[in-house]
């Protein structure tokens, strides 16, 4: 599995191909944490074929998420990067209709 994005408590690491896609297709600077929230895109990543692993632990009834890793199987990478823009556009269209 190739890591597409790794979200930690203090940092986010992106695969070069995801960074390029977000920049080229959407003009998004993924390093601008005020305008780009990778957690909000988790459903789009999953719908595009990614798997999400969560590193979390509980304190009684409270859950503390330490990290989130989005991975894609090597044989699915091209399909993932082809599908992701379609999923993001579909989400934008649904939002505009509301």
Secondary structure in CASP SS format (residue, H / E / C, confidence):
PFRMAT SS
TARGET T0000
AUTHOR 0000-0000-0000
METHOD secondary structure of the structure
MODEL  1
X C 1.00
X E 1.00
X E 1.00
X E 1.00
X E 1.00
X E 1.00
X E 1.00
X C 1.00
X C 1.00
X C 1.00
X C 1.00
X E 1.00
X E 1.00
X E 1.00
X C 1.00
X H 1.00
X H 1.00
X H 1.00
X H 1.00
X H 1.00
X H 1.00
X H 1.00
X H 1.00
X H 1.00
X H 1.00
X H 1.00
X C 1.00
X C 1.00
X C 1.00
X C 1.00
X C 1.00
X C 1.00
X C 1.00
X C 1.00
X C 1.00
X C 1.00
X C 1.00
X H 1.00
X H 1.00
X H 1.00
X H 1.00
X H 1.00
X H 1.00
X H 1.00
X H 1.00
X H 1.00
X H 1.00
X C 1.00
X C 1.00
X C 1.00
X E 1.00
X E 1.00
X E 1.00
X E 1.00
X E 1.00
X E 1.00
X E 1.00
X E 1.00
X E 1.00
X C 1.00
X C 1.00
X E 1.00
X E 1.00
X E 1.00
X E 1.00
X E 1.00
X E 1.00
X E 1.00
X E 1.00
X E 1.00
X E 1.00
X E 1.00
X C 1.00
X H 1.00
X H 1.00
X H 1.00
X H 1.00
X H 1.00
X H 1.00
X H 1.00
X H 1.00
X H 1.00
X H 1.00
X H 1.00
X H 1.00
X H 1.00
X H 1.00
X H 1.00
X H 1.00
X H 1.00
X H 1.00
X H 1.00
X H 1.00
X H 1.00
X H 1.00
X H 1.00
X H 1.00
X C 1.00
END
